[in-house]
Amino acid sequence: MIVYLNGQYIPRQRASIDVDDRGFLFADGIYEVVHSYEGHLFQMDAHLQRMEHGLCSLYIAIDDVQGIREVAERLIVENSLTSGEATVYVQITRGSAPRTHGFPPAGTPPTVYAAAKQYIPQRDRAKEGIAAILVPDTRWARCDIKSVALLPNVLARQRAIEAGVADAVFVRDGVVLEGTSSNFFGVFNGEVVTAPKTNYILPGITRDVVIGLCSEIGVPVHETPILEHQLGEAEELFLASTIVEIRPIVRLNDHPVGTGTPGPVTRRIQRAFRDLVSDLKSSTSV
Ligand code: PDD
């Protein structure tokens, strides 16, 4: 496996990070995950734009964020991932410097790491749906930054695993926000509802794609808060992310959602999503 680290393409075994890296010491950095279909990067522009937002919010200066596109494309080719699906992981930290909370001296180069690996989709989960639980949201108040500080997400996912379900959904002050690594959607009276873009959710790229697809197929969408006590009225629930695409939730906190099977609105959106991916796969540029 060839990875990218600070300007070099090297075997994964040779890639090493300094123990003073601020990503290691403070989780002082951001990341992105991009989905590749047959060598085509899905929504790369949007991922780069979100990365720019994150870096800017954290005052990490990177000369050439757009250059990450080339890095991702080269990793796909170097690792023979141009057929099938793959994910590209990119992480940028504030770099390496002796530990002190304040920023390191000006000119400290950020650490830039990227790796691509094969992804085998779990189509059964997309088709049959998953069970999930609600958990209190213990995260910070800047969930709009795709920070590598993911401890609350890790603990919530582990709680789901130990409860025998696939995922957990964060609830803050009675408002249902998002999954541990995905955005959350409900269908009420045939219309899609999802949390508005605030500092309490990650502005998901797939979330935007879903909203666009809904308008194309004529499903109304409301970006308004979903309250926990309204969940019993939901006809359908689903999660959306770069990795899982669109995944129905058919059981929540041990209660069936709607009929207990993926609903018609979710399935329409899934079909529209597959069509979009097929168009991407048949496009010429890699
Ligand atoms: N997670 N919300 C959270 C908290 C996330 O971590 C993610 C993505 C999303 C969906 O965003 P997008 O559609 O841009 O992937 C929402 C990535 C995939 C991860 O952590 O692996």
Boltz pocket constraint, residues with backbone or C-beta under 6 A from the ligand:
constraints:
  - pocket:
      binder: B
      contacts: [[A, 33], [A, 178], [A, 179], [A, 180], [A, 181], [A, 182], [A, 183], [A, 201], [A, 202], [A, 203], [A, 204], [A, 205], [A, 206], [A, 207], [A, 240], [A, 241], [A, 242], [A, 243]]
      max_distance: 6.0
